Amino acid sequence: GMFVLGRVIEVVSGKAFADYVKERILDPLGMKDSYFRIPAAEAERVANCYSEKKKKRTRNFRFDPEFEIVNTSPSGGLFSHPQEMFKFMRMFLDNDGRVLSKNSVAEMLKEHRPGRGLAWAVEKGLFSHGGSTGTYAWADTKTGVVGILFFQCNGERSVAVRKSFIRSVEKAYPRE
C-alpha cells in the first residue's frame, strides 16, 4: 500500500518521493531536521535500533553514513525526532489547509474500516501511528493532546512501555 502510494506520488509529481515530501510537507511545516537521507554530519545523532525477544535485546540497526540510500521508502524511511514529529501531528490537529487540504486531513482521520483511517489507527477521536523502530505518536482531536514516544526497540517491553505512557498521558489530560 504505502510503497504503491509513494510510487504514484513520484509518477504524478515527476519528482522523487523524498524530494516531493520535503518540498510539500517537511519544509512548509518547518521540519528542517527530518531526513530520508541523513547527512553524514548528522550520523552521530542517529540512535541504534534494537529488537527484543525473551528479554534479550539485539542491535539490529546502526546507521552507517557510508551507506548510500538510493530508494527512499514511504514506509519506515523517515528519520526524525520528537520535536519535529510534534509539528507533523499538529498539522493534523490544526487542519488549517496550509499543507494538506482540510478535506484530505478529514478523510485520512476518518474510519474507513474498523480502527483504521488512511495511514492512521483511529478510534473515538484519537489517531495514532507506530514507526518501524518502536516509535509511536498519537493525538486526541478532542483535547488537542499529542503524545510522542521514541523508543528505539521493538519487542514485548516496548509495547508495555508504550501502553503505560499512553495511560499516564491520558490520566494527566482526561478526555472529559
RAPEDA-V632594 format. One record per residue. N is the residue number from 1. RES is the residue in one small letter. PSI is psi in degrees with one decimal (NA if undefined). OMEGA is omega as a letter, one per 40 degrees, with the letter a starting at -180 (999 if undefined). Layout:
# RAPEDA-V632594
n=N res=RES psi=PSI omega=OMEGA
n=N res=RES psi=PSI omega=OMEGA
This chain:
# RAPEDA-V632594
n=1 res=g psi=-59.9 omega=a
n=2 res=m psi=-34.9 omega=i
n=3 res=f psi=-39.9 omega=i
n=4 res=v psi=-44.0 omega=i
n=5 res=l psi=-42.6 omega=i
n=6 res=g psi=-41.7 omega=i
n=7 res=r psi=-39.1 omega=i
n=8 res=v psi=-43.1 omega=i
n=9 res=i psi=-43.3 omega=i
n=10 res=e psi=-44.5 omega=a
n=11 res=v psi=-46.3 omega=a
n=12 res=v psi=-41.6 omega=a
n=13 res=s psi=-22.9 omega=a
n=14 res=g psi=14.7 omega=a
n=15 res=k psi=156.4 omega=i
n=16 res=a psi=144.9 omega=a
n=17 res=f psi=-49.7 omega=a
n=18 res=a psi=-40.0 omega=i
n=19 res=d psi=-42.2 omega=i
n=20 res=y psi=-47.3 omega=a
n=21 res=v psi=-41.4 omega=i
n=22 res=k psi=-47.3 omega=a
n=23 res=e psi=-41.0 omega=a
n=24 res=r psi=-19.1 omega=a
n=25 res=i psi=-58.5 omega=a
n=26 res=l psi=-51.3 omega=a
n=27 res=d psi=-47.8 omega=i
n=28 res=p psi=-27.9 omega=i
n=29 res=l psi=-3.5 omega=a
n=30 res=g psi=23.6 omega=a
n=31 res=m psi=70.5 omega=a
n=32 res=k psi=-6.5 omega=a
n=33 res=d psi=31.6 omega=i
n=34 res=s psi=136.0 omega=a
n=35 res=y psi=147.7 omega=i
n=36 res=f psi=-32.8 omega=i
n=37 res=r psi=108.1 omega=a
n=38 res=i psi=128.1 omega=i
n=39 res=p psi=142.6 omega=a
n=40 res=a psi=-34.9 omega=a
n=41 res=a psi=-19.6 omega=a
n=42 res=e psi=-1.1 omega=a
n=43 res=a psi=-37.8 omega=a
n=44 res=e psi=-21.9 omega=a
n=45 res=r psi=-11.8 omega=a
n=46 res=v psi=124.8 omega=a
n=47 res=a psi=148.8 omega=i
n=48 res=n psi=151.5 omega=i
n=49 res=c psi=141.3 omega=a
n=50 res=y psi=158.3 omega=i
n=51 res=s psi=159.0 omega=a
n=52 res=e psi=130.3 omega=i
n=53 res=k psi=134.3 omega=i
n=54 res=k psi=43.6 omega=i
n=55 res=k psi=19.7 omega=i
n=56 res=k psi=122.7 omega=a
n=57 res=r psi=133.2 omega=a
n=58 res=t psi=130.8 omega=i
n=59 res=r psi=125.0 omega=i
n=60 res=n psi=-0.2 omega=i
n=61 res=f psi=129.3 omega=i
n=62 res=r psi=119.7 omega=a
n=63 res=f psi=132.8 omega=i
n=64 res=d psi=110.5 omega=a
n=65 res=p psi=-15.6 omega=i
n=66 res=e psi=-18.2 omega=a
n=67 res=f psi=124.9 omega=a
n=68 res=e psi=120.0 omega=i
n=69 res=i psi=114.4 omega=a
n=70 res=v psi=-21.7 omega=a
n=71 res=n psi=98.1 omega=a
n=72 res=t psi=147.3 omega=a
n=73 res=s psi=132.8 omega=i
n=74 res=p psi=-0.9 omega=i
n=75 res=s psi=96.5 omega=i
n=76 res=g psi=21.2 omega=a
n=77 res=g psi=-2.2 omega=a
n=78 res=l psi=127.3 omega=i
n=79 res=f psi=128.4 omega=a
n=80 res=s psi=-166.8 omega=i
n=81 res=h psi=168.1 omega=a
n=82 res=p psi=-41.2 omega=a
n=83 res=q psi=-37.5 omega=i
n=84 res=e psi=-41.8 omega=a
n=85 res=m psi=-32.1 omega=i
n=86 res=f psi=-41.5 omega=i
n=87 res=k psi=-40.5 omega=i
n=88 res=f psi=-44.9 omega=a
n=89 res=m psi=-39.0 omega=i
n=90 res=r psi=-32.8 omega=i
n=91 res=m psi=-40.5 omega=a
n=92 res=f psi=-38.6 omega=i
n=93 res=l psi=-43.0 omega=a
n=94 res=d psi=-37.9 omega=a
n=95 res=n psi=56.9 omega=a
n=96 res=d psi=0.6 omega=i
n=97 res=g psi=3.3 omega=a
n=98 res=r psi=-38.1 omega=a
n=99 res=v psi=-53.8 omega=i
n=100 res=l psi=148.1 omega=i
n=101 res=s psi=152.0 omega=i
n=102 res=k psi=-38.6 omega=i
n=103 res=n psi=-38.9 omega=i
n=104 res=s psi=-45.9 omega=i
n=105 res=v psi=-45.8 omega=i
n=106 res=a psi=-41.1 omega=a
n=107 res=e psi=-39.5 omega=i
n=108 res=m psi=-32.6 omega=a
n=109 res=l psi=-1.7 omega=i
n=110 res=k psi=142.0 omega=i
n=111 res=e psi=117.4 omega=a
n=112 res=h psi=-30.1 omega=i
n=113 res=r psi=163.4 omega=a
n=114 res=p psi=116.9 omega=i
n=115 res=g psi=2.8 omega=a
n=116 res=r psi=129.5 omega=i
n=117 res=g psi=-152.3 omega=i
n=118 res=l psi=104.7 omega=a
n=119 res=a psi=3.7 omega=a
n=120 res=w psi=149.0 omega=i
n=121 res=a psi=135.0 omega=a
n=122 res=v psi=140.8 omega=i
n=123 res=e psi=118.7 omega=i
n=124 res=k psi=49.0 omega=i
n=125 res=g psi=-0.5 omega=i
n=126 res=l psi=143.3 omega=i
n=127 res=f psi=144.2 omega=a
n=128 res=s psi=162.0 omega=i
n=129 res=h psi=133.6 omega=i
n=130 res=g psi=135.1 omega=i
n=131 res=g psi=168.5 omega=a
n=132 res=s psi=-15.3 omega=a
n=133 res=t psi=22.0 omega=i
n=134 res=g psi=-0.6 omega=i
n=135 res=t psi=155.9 omega=a
n=136 res=y psi=135.1 omega=i
n=137 res=a psi=140.5 omega=i
n=138 res=w psi=160.4 omega=i
n=139 res=a psi=153.2 omega=a
n=140 res=d psi=114.3 omega=a
n=141 res=t psi=-18.4 omega=a
n=142 res=k psi=-40.8 omega=a
n=143 res=t psi=-18.7 omega=a
n=144 res=g psi=5.3 omega=i
n=145 res=v psi=136.7 omega=i
n=146 res=v psi=132.7 omega=i
n=147 res=g psi=131.5 omega=a
n=148 res=i psi=127.1 omega=a
n=149 res=l psi=116.5 omega=i
n=150 res=f psi=96.7 omega=a
n=151 res=f psi=98.3 omega=a
n=152 res=q psi=50.7 omega=i
n=153 res=c psi=127.9 omega=i
n=154 res=n psi=137.6 omega=i
n=155 res=g psi=-177.1 omega=a
n=156 res=e psi=-46.3 omega=a
n=157 res=r psi=-33.9 omega=i
n=158 res=s psi=-35.5 omega=i
n=159 res=v psi=-41.9 omega=i
n=160 res=a psi=-42.1 omega=i
n=161 res=v psi=-44.2 omega=i
n=162 res=r psi=-47.7 omega=a
n=163 res=k psi=-41.3 omega=i
n=164 res=s psi=-41.7 omega=i
n=165 res=f psi=-46.4 omega=i
n=166 res=i psi=-46.1 omega=i
n=167 res=r psi=-41.0 omega=a
n=168 res=s psi=-43.1 omega=i
n=169 res=v psi=-43.8 omega=i
n=170 res=e psi=-33.7 omega=i
n=171 res=k psi=-40.4 omega=a
n=172 res=a psi=-30.0 omega=a
n=173 res=y psi=75.6 omega=a
n=174 res=p psi=152.9 omega=a
n=175 res=r psi=50.8 omega=a
n=176 res=e psi=NA omega=999
